[in-house]
Amino acid sequence: MKLLVTAFKLCKLLSTKLFFSLQMTVEPPRGIKANLLRSFGTSSSGSMTEKSYEEICLGKPVWKTLFFNLCFFNAIIHERKKYGRLGWNIPYEFNDSDLEVSVLQLEMLLSEQDDIPWPALWYLTGEVTYGGRVTDDWDRRCLHSLLQKYYNPQVLNEGYYYDEEKVYHSVSSSLSYLEVKSYIESLPTQDCPSLFGMTVNAEKAYLENQAQQLVNTITVVQPRLAKGIIGGGRSSDEIVTEVAMDILMNIPDRVETDNDDLKPGQLPKLSLSDIAKVSTGTDPKILKKKRKGDDANVRESSHSKKQPVLSEADLMAMRDIKKICQSALFTVLRQEIDRFNNLLQIIHKCLQQLIQAIKGEVVMSEVLEDAYSALLQHRVPGQWKNVSYESCKPLGAWITDLIQRVDFFSSWSELVVDTAELMIRNAVSLEKSVQAETLKQPTLGVQMGGLGNTGRTTPRDPVTLANEQRLQQQMQQLHLQQQMAEKHEDIDMKVTEPRSFWLPAFFFPQGFLTAVLQNHARKTKVSVDSLSFNFDVKPSGGETDESLTDVKMKLDIKELGFKGNNKPEDGVLVFGLYLDGACWDLKTKAVIDLASGARFSRLPEIHFIPTMTTEQQTTTSLESPLTLFKTSDDEMQLYECPLYRTSTRAGTLSSTGHSTNFVTSVMLPSSENHHFWIMRGVALLCQLDD
């Protein structure tokens, strides 16, 4: 056997030599046992030899125990990656240099100080050495919790176990190097989930992910199905055409209802853009069209036939409608509908062109080829994903979810439109009522008619008559304004909003929550930056423990979002969220562990309550790593649970310092320490993968 070591470029080597060569790589060890043996010098890259282990910090017997626990912590954060999203939001490449630097820091701090400087060890190890590689704030929080478990004063005590089965424990300072290695070699090869703070459900999820990756790999290399291989003898073209036609039949063209199917004499409904124009007065003709055929007293101005002169009813309706448009939620609604309309337009155009391409009527472009393959493999085409919301669902579930989202925003827009049209009708009805009452009041007519009647018999000047008539009209107009203002009743703006909001339906849920805070800031006349959310989970009364764990049950979006009148005075109700790694206990009203075999559960309806941010709330554990190692009764009872848009959790880093997949954090009550749930990887999700 010959070993060839070269720095030449690949083209300099003979292809025959490369063909008969073997590539050798050093794979990282798998399992806690293998990682510990590697750290204790079993391999050539071991960070500690027997001589160094015995001679470093001779006057500090705690050195051996702390070094072992540091190696254990290093093995844990490496192996935690196998749990995927439950382990880390982003898989980090920790290497041997991290452990070597941490060992040097431990040696230096123990040599220079009499007492163990725990805060310095925590900061240097968790925030600088290992934490320097962590870019996600919630991963850094998890890193700190794991560090506290394996690197704290309690590990110096006898009988300190790392797992619930009491198999893994800290080593005594009196043990020699060989005795420690012997203990490591006696450890089981299969890691216990409780070592990582996990349960058997996480181990089940890990095995399922491995199986899914294998299936995906097989699917990718699978050739396109030919005619006769699949059931019914249909070709791939027939399958794709059928799927495309089915999607086109089920999804609407746009979110808002069209006015194409109006009955004869029926007036077209307003749109959200019409409502916005009415509120700003940019298109007064809209009000005129809504009152066409009615005795609306809409007069054309003398100088322009294009700009109608609005009546008092029109002006009153404009003022009322303006209140709708001043809501930040109205802006969010329009933006969301624009995004969905754009997505629906692209889907329809893509599928129509794809059907034509299959028939040979147009050229099969690269985009259409990708859509063809995606529909055949039950995936969402890349062109749709580029303009769509975040989702990990397969095609069928994605289409069903899209239809539900469109229905939610369509129902919400109907609430706004119906309220605006009601305001117009009420204003017209009120104007007619006041005018009818005015004609029955003789005193007003005498007062108006008596203007200029001074007993003179000589003819009056035409200019004087015109001025008197104009004054009469002004008095009538003023009287009409006063009477309508006295009898006008404001409509509660809450009627333009759903009873409860389906947060997962939004393209940008972060913007919706910001709009809720903006509305509350305007209402209470405070700065929006001084507000944050409090949370109150409110089961409707119809939930049971079984229904909350049944994540396959389809939600009735219209029933949950628009039925009932129990709207909160402040804040909003939100439904449709899922707990990943935990469940809600209806009896204790707190988060508890899931039963064996389950991973996800539903969270009951939750009330987002805007409140003034206190100084205590602004100082979170993410700002200072040392706060994670201090506990109080309040922190023990609340878990700051991150809310993500999808189960992927990871996303691109935004300007806020958080992932774009991150929505907000929700404080959930629990009888367990918050570190317990942090190591579990418990999070809230807006949607599941299927």
VOGU-3710 file (C-alpha; in Angstrom, 3 decimals, decimal comma):
1> mkllvtafkl> 0,000/0,000/0,000  1,297/3,415/-0,948  0,250/6,762/0,527  0,172/9,676/-1,894  0,237/13,123/-0,313  0,276/15,962/-2,827  -0,475/19,668/-3,115  -0,896/19,567/-6,886  -4,148/20,594/-8,479  -6,509/17,840/-9,427
11> ckllstklff> -5,715/18,208/-13,125  -2,026/17,450/-12,445  -2,812/13,932/-11,222  -3,358/10,987/-13,490  -6,968/9,870/-13,674  -5,879/6,243/-13,270  -4,271/6,986/-9,905  -7,413/8,801/-8,734  -9,574/5,912/-9,891  -7,732/3,412/-7,701
21> slqmtveppr> -7,321/5,778/-4,740  -9,314/5,774/-1,503  -10,486/8,949/0,183  -10,042/8,919/3,964  -11,842/11,313/6,292  -12,070/11,631/10,052  -15,726/11,428/11,031  -16,786/12,920/14,366  -17,704/10,309/16,966  -21,348/9,465/17,488
31> gikanllrsf> -22,751/9,098/20,963  -21,866/10,505/24,379  -19,571/7,588/25,158  -17,512/7,998/21,976  -17,241/11,757/22,468  -15,987/11,364/26,040  -13,428/8,728/25,051  -12,184/11,032/22,318  -11,817/13,896/24,817  -9,850/11,643/27,185
41> gtsssgsmte> -7,164/10,819/24,675  -8,352/7,564/23,125  -7,718/8,987/19,662  -4,800/11,013/18,443  -6,870/14,187/18,640  -7,688/13,752/22,324  -7,488/16,968/24,328  -6,232/15,414/27,576  -3,508/12,901/28,410  -2,985/11,024/31,680
51> ksyeeiclgk> -0,010/13,185/32,635  -1,866/16,447/32,068  -4,943/15,184/33,865  -2,964/14,348/37,002  -0,592/17,332/37,066  -2,759/20,317/36,157  -3,955/22,270/39,210  -2,408/19,915/41,762  -3,716/22,014/44,641  -7,243/22,075/43,220
61> pvwktlffnl> -8,881/18,637/43,441  -12,077/20,055/41,906  -10,162/20,361/38,646  -10,774/16,720/37,684  -14,493/16,894/38,339  -14,946/20,168/36,485  -12,899/18,951/33,543  -15,004/15,800/33,254  -18,210/17,828/33,363  -16,862/20,236/30,789
71> cffnaiiher> -16,152/17,288/28,474  -19,631/15,941/29,174  -21,156/19,311/28,259  -19,110/19,333/25,049  -20,421/15,876/24,131  -24,017/16,882/24,889  -24,082/19,930/22,606  -22,531/17,863/19,791  -25,016/15,009/20,076  -28,021/17,278/20,567
81> kkygrlgwni> -27,920/18,027/16,832  -29,424/14,621/16,078  -32,785/15,826/17,440  -33,006/18,384/14,653  -35,319/21,295/15,397  -35,887/20,149/18,964  -32,153/20,205/19,557  -31,011/23,415/17,871  -32,807/25,867/15,629  -29,587/26,031/13,597
91> pyefndsdle> -27,077/23,119/13,558  -23,744/24,538/14,707  -20,300/23,141/13,922  -18,636/23,080/17,337  -15,072/21,721/17,088  -12,141/20,576/19,223  -10,766/24,078/19,600  -13,833/25,113/21,612  -13,137/22,430/24,209  -9,410/23,151/24,255
101> vsvlqlemll> -9,938/26,865/24,872  -12,524/26,160/27,588  -10,079/23,798/29,324  -7,376/26,470/29,260  -9,822/29,008/30,696  -10,790/26,578/33,454  -7,145/25,942/34,286  -6,340/29,659/34,351  -9,288/30,656/36,572  -8,710/27,821/39,062
111> seqddipwpa> -5,008/28,680/39,305  -5,531/32,389/39,876  -8,420/32,301/42,391  -9,038/30,413/45,611  -12,762/30,000/45,096  -14,376/28,720/41,932  -15,419/31,803/39,884  -18,692/30,412/38,556  -19,929/33,616/36,866  -16,639/33,939/34,982
121> lwyltgevty> -16,711/30,267/33,948  -20,311/30,568/32,773  -19,654/33,705/30,792  -16,383/32,633/29,165  -17,612/29,138/28,326  -21,257/29,778/27,482  -21,135/33,263/26,035  -17,661/33,610/24,525  -16,148/30,249/23,576  -19,164/28,136/22,641
131> ggrvtddwdr> -21,690/30,961/22,536  -19,575/32,822/20,010  -20,638/30,309/17,372  -24,339/30,555/18,205  -26,254/33,102/16,133  -29,790/32,395/17,344  -30,814/33,954/20,665  -33,022/31,027/21,605  -30,232/28,560/20,855  -27,963/30,621/23,079
141> rclhsllqky> -30,536/30,400/25,852  -30,603/26,613/25,449  -26,790/26,499/25,497  -26,754/28,368/28,799  -29,330/26,030/30,345  -27,312/22,977/29,302  -24,152/24,565/30,676  -25,831/25,151/34,008  -26,843/21,493/34,197  -23,288/20,187/33,709
151> ynpqvlnegy> -21,255/23,075/35,052  -22,590/24,169/38,431  -21,679/23,816/42,145  -23,911/20,761/42,574  -21,710/18,601/40,326  -19,098/18,617/43,105  -21,454/16,673/45,373  -21,568/12,908/45,502  -24,537/11,296/43,805  -25,163/14,030/41,221
161> yydeekvyhs> -26,796/12,312/38,230  -27,365/13,754/34,783  -30,260/11,534/33,733  -33,509/10,291/35,202  -32,367/6,646/35,054  -29,332/7,509/37,223  -26,827/5,906/34,877  -24,665/8,941/34,097  -23,142/10,792/37,025  -20,324/13,174/37,849
171> vssslsylev> -16,947/11,659/38,809  -15,154/12,169/42,094  -11,931/14,162/42,287  -10,251/11,146/43,874  -10,573/9,002/40,743  -7,501/8,558/38,589  -7,312/9,043/34,855  -7,577/5,305/34,143  -10,509/4,925/36,530  -12,381/7,729/34,761
181> ksyieslptq> -11,719/6,097/31,390  -12,922/2,787/32,784  -16,145/4,456/33,930  -16,643/6,015/30,488  -16,136/2,676/28,761  -18,790/1,150/31,003  -21,419/3,632/29,799  -24,119/2,365/27,413  -23,638/2,911/23,706  -27,239/4,072/23,229
191> dcpslfgmtv> -27,729/7,544/24,686  -30,577/8,228/27,069  -32,914/11,097/25,937  -33,103/12,530/29,461  -29,382/13,336/29,219  -30,337/16,076/26,770  -33,414/17,114/28,725  -35,548/15,244/26,172  -38,177/12,517/26,345  -38,827/9,322/24,373
201> naekaylenq> -41,043/11,428/22,102  -37,960/13,339/20,938  -36,140/10,051/20,286  -39,137/8,905/18,240  -39,059/12,165/16,264  -35,328/11,656/15,607  -35,907/8,184/14,160  -38,831/9,454/12,067  -36,663/12,241/10,639  -34,008/9,725/9,630
211> aqqlvntitv> -36,640/7,595/7,906  -38,092/10,645/6,158  -34,663/11,670/4,874  -34,206/8,200/3,418  -37,600/8,353/1,699  -36,840/11,815/0,304  -33,538/10,598/-1,088  -35,243/7,665/-2,805  -37,918/9,995/-4,208  -35,343/12,373/-5,677
221> vqprlakgii> -33,474/9,648/-7,568  -36,676/7,951/-8,680  -37,244/8,260/-12,455  -40,365/9,859/-13,822  -43,262/7,391/-13,893  -44,128/6,061/-17,296  -47,538/5,171/-18,612  -48,708/1,798/-17,388  -46,602/1,748/-14,228  -49,123/3,583/-12,088
231> gggrssdeiv> -52,726/2,707/-11,465  -55,162/3,203/-14,317  -52,439/3,332/-16,946  -52,267/7,132/-16,818  -49,159/8,980/-17,947  -47,358/11,705/-16,009  -48,882/14,342/-18,298  -52,383/13,150/-17,463  -51,657/13,157/-13,736  -50,221/16,681/-13,772
241> tevamdilmn> -53,092/17,975/-15,909  -55,646/16,479/-13,529  -53,911/17,962/-10,472  -53,653/21,381/-12,140  -57,329/21,375/-13,151  -58,379/20,327/-9,657  -56,389/23,182/-8,082  -57,829/25,710/-10,544  -61,359/24,600/-9,699  -60,867/24,883/-5,925
251> ipdrvetdnd> -58,927/28,096/-5,381  -60,566/31,482/-6,076  -59,194/34,153/-8,385  -58,963/36,737/-5,624  -59,790/37,206/-1,953  -62,621/39,749/-2,171  -65,953/38,785/-3,718  -66,401/39,826/-7,338  -69,411/41,841/-8,533  -69,785/39,814/-11,719
261> dlkpgqlpkl> -72,842/37,842/-10,599  -74,985/40,805/-9,562  -78,734/40,616/-10,092  -80,518/43,255/-12,221  -80,905/46,460/-10,222  -78,499/45,298/-7,506  -75,779/47,792/-6,650  -72,127/46,604/-6,611  -70,530/46,121/-3,214  -67,719/48,300/-2,048
271> slsdiakvst> -64,153/47,038/-2,002  -61,471/47,839/0,546  -59,804/50,165/-1,939  -63,154/51,967/-2,419  -63,469/52,382/1,334  -59,969/53,859/1,512  -60,808/56,312/-1,283  -64,065/57,346/0,404  -62,291/58,022/3,700  -59,767/60,332/2,047
281> gtdpkilkkk> -62,293/61,999/-0,288  -60,198/61,204/-3,372  -63,156/59,700/-5,245  -66,525/61,182/-4,167  -68,246/59,439/-7,086  -68,148/56,177/-5,149  -70,744/57,471/-2,694  -72,849/58,755/-5,555  -72,801/55,335/-7,223  -73,859/53,646/-3,989
291> rkgddanvre> -76,889/55,971/-3,807  -77,761/55,790/-7,484  -81,491/55,560/-8,020  -82,162/56,834/-4,492  -83,309/60,312/-3,563  -79,809/61,207/-2,463  -79,762/64,969/-3,135  -76,372/64,640/-4,826  -75,911/67,829/-6,824  -73,413/68,576/-9,543
301> sshskkqpvl> -71,171/71,543/-8,892  -71,541/74,570/-11,132  -67,901/74,637/-12,204  -67,279/70,924/-12,834  -69,621/68,113/-13,786  -67,006/65,528/-12,754  -66,920/66,400/-9,050  -70,293/65,908/-7,331  -71,319/68,085/-4,440  -71,736/65,787/-1,444
311> seadlmamrd> -74,735/65,973/0,838  -74,621/65,987/4,606  -75,285/62,244/4,586  -72,260/61,724/2,360  -70,048/63,835/4,596  -71,256/61,996/7,693  -70,619/58,621/6,040  -67,129/59,759/5,052  -66,345/60,726/8,646  -67,580/57,378/9,937
321> ikkicqsalf> -65,735/55,363/7,299  -62,565/57,322/8,032  -62,605/55,853/11,544  -62,434/52,374/10,002  -59,453/53,293/7,857  -57,608/54,896/10,766  -57,261/51,480/12,410  -53,863/49,874/11,937  -55,629/46,531/11,496  -57,377/47,886/8,374
331> tvlrqeidrf> -53,953/48,587/6,877  -52,782/45,080/7,772  -55,929/43,618/6,189  -55,365/45,452/2,904  -51,698/44,431/2,789  -52,495/40,783/3,485  -55,210/40,703/0,821  -52,825/42,263/-1,714  -50,267/39,542/-0,971  -52,843/36,769/-1,329
341> nnllqiihkc> -54,218/38,250/-4,544  -50,723/38,301/-5,978  -50,166/34,668/-4,966  -53,517/33,546/-6,409  -52,833/35,358/-9,660  -49,444/33,656/-10,055  -50,908/30,218/-9,270  -53,689/30,602/-11,833  -51,340/31,921/-14,500  -48,756/29,183/-13,859
351> lqqliqaikg> -51,294/26,345/-13,983  -53,011/27,665/-17,096  -49,682/27,956/-18,896  -48,648/24,506/-17,634  -51,789/22,918/-19,102  -51,119/24,670/-22,396  -47,489/23,506/-22,340  -48,532/19,889/-21,787  -50,847/20,186/-24,802  -47,972/21,643/-26,839
361> evvmsevled> -49,583/25,048/-27,296  -46,764/26,969/-25,555  -43,096/26,285/-24,846  -42,301/24,367/-21,639  -40,056/26,896/-19,859  -37,777/26,186/-16,923  -40,362/27,560/-14,499  -43,085/25,356/-15,968  -40,757/22,343/-15,903  -40,186/22,917/-12,190
371> aysallqhrv> -43,939/23,208/-11,638  -44,466/19,981/-13,611  -41,990/18,047/-11,462  -43,362/19,590/-8,253  -46,973/18,616/-8,995  -45,854/15,120/-9,912  -43,913/14,786/-6,630  -46,618/16,429/-4,528  -44,482/19,492/-3,777  -45,200/23,220/-3,889
381> pgqwknvsye> -43,544/24,731/-7,013  -40,648/27,075/-6,403  -42,338/29,973/-8,213  -45,238/29,797/-5,762  -42,942/29,584/-2,768  -41,123/32,760/-3,799  -44,298/34,837/-3,387  -45,973/32,731/-0,707  -45,974/32,588/3,065  -43,631/30,329/5,039
391> sckplgawit> -44,839/26,742/5,003  -43,434/23,203/5,149  -46,623/21,462/4,025  -46,852/19,141/1,014  -48,898/20,285/-1,961  -52,301/18,865/-0,972  -52,206/20,190/2,582  -50,754/23,477/1,289  -53,688/24,045/-1,079  -56,209/23,228/1,652
401> dliqrvdffs> -54,439/25,620/3,999  -54,391/28,338/1,310  -58,153/28,035/0,775  -58,756/28,380/4,518  -56,529/31,453/4,716  -58,334/33,077/1,787  -61,710/32,314/3,403  -60,587/33,931/6,651  -59,508/37,188/5,029  -62,520/37,175/2,715
411> swselvvdta> -64,830/36,930/5,726  -62,905/39,687/7,492  -63,138/41,994/4,459  -66,892/41,332/4,267  -67,216/42,545/7,855  -65,486/45,798/6,956  -67,463/46,305/3,731  -70,802/45,518/5,369  -70,061/47,979/8,168  -69,099/50,729/5,701
421> elmirnavsl> -72,266/50,207/3,674  -74,316/50,229/6,872  -72,767/53,584/7,747  -73,797/54,964/4,349  -77,365/53,670/4,695  -77,667/55,001/8,238  -76,426/58,429/7,161  -78,924/58,599/4,252  -81,778/57,424/6,446  -80,883/59,943/9,120
431> eksvqaetlk> -80,730/62,776/6,581  -84,174/61,945/5,227  -85,600/61,706/8,722  -84,233/65,096/9,753  -85,426/66,739/6,535  -88,919/65,359/7,056  -89,022/66,671/10,613  -87,773/70,079/9,459  -90,661/70,476/7,017  -93,105/69,866/9,875
441> qptlgvqmgg> -91,647/72,726/11,967  -93,444/75,959/10,965  -91,329/78,087/13,235  -88,236/77,328/11,233  -90,068/78,056/8,005  -91,359/81,394/9,360  -87,924/82,328/10,589  -86,422/81,467/7,250  -89,200/83,008/5,224  -89,244/86,199/7,299
451> lgntgrttpr> -85,717/87,077/6,404  -85,639/90,416/4,654  -89,395/91,069/5,241  -89,060/94,523/6,792  -92,473/95,879/5,669  -91,061/97,726/2,660  -93,270/97,804/-0,427  -90,591/98,873/-2,852  -89,007/96,148/-4,941  -85,782/94,800/-3,470
461> dpvtlaneqr> -82,464/94,711/-5,189  -81,684/91,360/-6,935  -78,336/91,181/-5,133  -80,107/91,515/-1,784  -82,566/88,766/-2,720  -79,710/86,467/-3,719  -77,915/87,109/-0,434  -81,096/86,395/1,535  -81,661/83,143/-0,326  -78,058/82,091/0,256
471> lqqqmqqlhl> -78,435/82,906/3,963  -81,594/80,804/4,124  -79,800/77,870/2,544  -76,934/78,214/5,002  -79,348/78,253/7,942  -81,106/75,180/6,601  -77,766/73,442/6,115  -76,644/74,394/9,611  -79,892/73,193/11,106  -79,572/69,905/9,193
481> qqqmaekhed> -76,012/69,445/10,457  -77,011/70,105/14,051  -79,982/67,764/13,974  -78,030/64,958/12,294  -75,124/65,363/14,722  -77,493/65,132/17,698  -79,203/61,993/16,449  -76,108/60,294/15,026  -75,018/57,141/16,842  -71,429/55,918/16,488
491> idmkvteprs> -70,885/52,311/15,432  -68,424/50,325/17,525  -65,332/49,725/15,399  -65,018/46,255/16,938  -67,716/45,071/14,503  -65,181/45,427/11,687  -62,886/42,841/13,312  -63,214/39,079/13,790  -64,088/37,827/17,242  -60,837/35,872/17,287
501> fwlpafffpq> -57,911/36,085/14,879  -56,363/33,095/13,148  -52,739/34,163/13,559  -51,295/31,406/11,308  -53,285/32,828/8,368  -51,123/35,938/8,074  -48,260/36,350/5,631  -46,596/38,563/8,243  -47,964/37,819/11,735  -45,357/40,094/13,316
511> gfltavlqnh> -46,944/43,051/11,531  -50,394/42,099/12,814  -49,201/42,052/16,435  -47,485/45,411/15,956  -50,765/46,819/14,590  -52,596/45,629/17,720  -50,083/47,529/19,856  -50,443/50,614/17,637  -54,220/50,656/18,042  -53,886/50,373/21,802
521> arktkvsvds> -51,250/53,118/21,862  -53,586/55,476/19,997  -56,457/54,565/22,278  -54,517/55,166/25,508  -52,311/57,969/24,081  -49,004/56,319/25,008  -45,897/55,435/23,029  -46,094/52,140/21,177  -42,539/51,376/22,292  -43,724/51,367/25,909
531> lsfnfdvkps> -46,199/48,529/25,259  -45,777/44,780/25,285  -48,099/41,793/25,531  -49,392/39,863/28,491  -51,009/36,516/27,783  -54,035/34,702/29,129  -54,960/31,260/27,819  -58,764/31,033/27,682  -60,236/27,614/26,846  -63,658/27,978/25,249
541> ggetdesltd> -65,198/25,299/27,426  -65,643/22,791/24,626  -62,066/21,527/24,677  -60,986/18,301/26,323  -57,564/16,805/26,873  -58,245/14,440/23,992  -59,295/17,192/21,581  -56,206/19,265/22,369  -53,904/16,352/21,499  -55,842/15,524/18,318
551> vkmkldikel> -53,889/17,719/15,900  -55,469/16,003/12,870  -58,888/17,495/13,643  -59,815/20,180/11,115  -60,570/23,615/12,529  -63,764/25,452/11,624  -62,148/28,814/10,896  -65,378/30,774/10,404  -66,940/29,314/13,541  -63,931/30,079/15,718
561> gfkgnnkped> -63,148/33,445/14,175  -66,514/35,079/13,505  -69,188/33,455/15,668  -70,008/34,933/19,071  -69,770/38,401/20,594  -67,257/37,952/23,416  -64,664/40,291/21,937  -62,159/41,655/24,454  -62,150/45,359/25,238  -58,361/45,534/24,887
571> gvlvfglyld> -56,103/43,347/22,801  -57,131/40,441/20,585  -58,010/36,773/20,876  -55,839/34,374/18,866  -56,480/30,738/17,975  -54,860/28,024/15,874  -51,473/27,737/17,634  -49,676/24,445/18,354  -47,318/23,378/21,124  -44,249/21,421/20,032
581> gacwdlktka> -42,984/19,122/22,805  -45,615/19,890/25,454  -49,371/20,226/25,973  -51,811/22,414/27,878  -53,420/20,987/31,005  -57,013/22,201/31,387  -57,102/21,386/35,106  -53,925/23,106/36,289  -54,042/25,732/33,491  -50,355/25,222/32,824
591> vidlasgarf> -47,963/23,548/30,414  -47,235/19,876/31,108  -45,392/17,006/29,408  -47,020/15,172/26,532  -48,055/11,559/26,761  -45,715/9,002/25,264  -45,909/8,736/21,488  -47,099/12,295/20,798  -45,153/15,407/19,896  -47,647/18,174/19,047
601> srlpeihfip> -50,789/19,468/20,721  -53,193/22,366/20,303  -53,066/25,453/22,470  -56,502/26,813/23,430  -57,532/30,316/22,474  -55,160/32,873/23,958  -55,731/36,532/24,767  -52,954/38,936/23,730  -53,286/41,856/26,161  -51,323/45,084/25,485
611> tmtteqqttt> -49,802/46,418/28,725  -47,235/48,962/29,729  -43,769/47,446/29,765  -42,205/47,415/33,204  -38,509/47,573/33,936  -38,598/43,967/35,083  -40,109/42,851/31,759  -37,477/44,613/29,685  -34,647/42,753/31,445  -34,971/39,311/29,899
621> slespltlfk> -32,747/36,304/30,092  -31,636/36,825/26,527  -29,949/40,116/27,371  -27,767/38,843/30,167  -26,530/35,243/30,300  -26,089/35,406/34,062  -29,835/35,790/34,639  -30,265/32,216/33,482  -28,431/30,984/36,543  -30,543/32,961/38,999
631> tsddemqlye> -33,959/31,670/39,890  -36,899/33,228/41,608  -40,419/32,089/42,305  -41,782/34,139/39,394  -39,332/32,699/36,862  -40,033/29,193/38,111  -43,716/29,626/37,298  -43,413/31,111/33,806  -41,810/29,791/30,653  -40,920/32,244/27,908
641> cplyrtstra> -42,009/30,166/24,926  -40,887/31,279/21,434  -43,529/31,319/18,715  -42,425/30,342/15,194  -44,218/30,467/11,868  -43,200/26,923/10,861  -41,622/23,880/12,478  -38,330/24,680/10,736  -37,781/27,422/13,349  -34,621/28,586/11,588
651> gtlsstghst> -34,753/31,470/9,141  -32,675/34,350/7,879  -31,416/36,820/10,447  -33,517/39,992/10,388  -32,601/43,523/11,437  -34,263/42,907/14,822  -31,660/40,260/15,676  -34,246/37,476/15,508  -34,938/34,907/12,826  -37,553/35,802/10,215
661> nfvtsvmlps> -39,322/32,606/11,280  -39,668/33,959/14,816  -42,920/35,811/15,629  -42,853/36,638/19,337  -42,401/35,034/22,739  -45,392/33,958/24,836  -45,264/33,618/28,615  -46,917/30,331/29,598  -47,491/29,226/33,212  -45,827/26,010/34,359
671> senhhfwimr> -45,090/24,168/37,565  -41,641/23,237/36,226  -38,494/25,335/36,130  -38,124/27,213/32,863  -34,805/25,387/32,204  -36,829/22,173/32,091  -38,771/23,378/29,035  -35,787/25,105/27,455  -33,860/21,822/27,304  -37,002/20,091/26,037
681> gvallcqldd> -36,958/22,485/23,085  -40,622/23,397/23,664  -41,957/26,051/21,299  -45,213/27,341/19,828  -45,878/26,875/16,108  -48,316/28,594/13,781  -48,693/25,500/11,617  -47,635/21,884/11,360  -46,027/20,132/8,404  -49,091/18,163/7,339
//
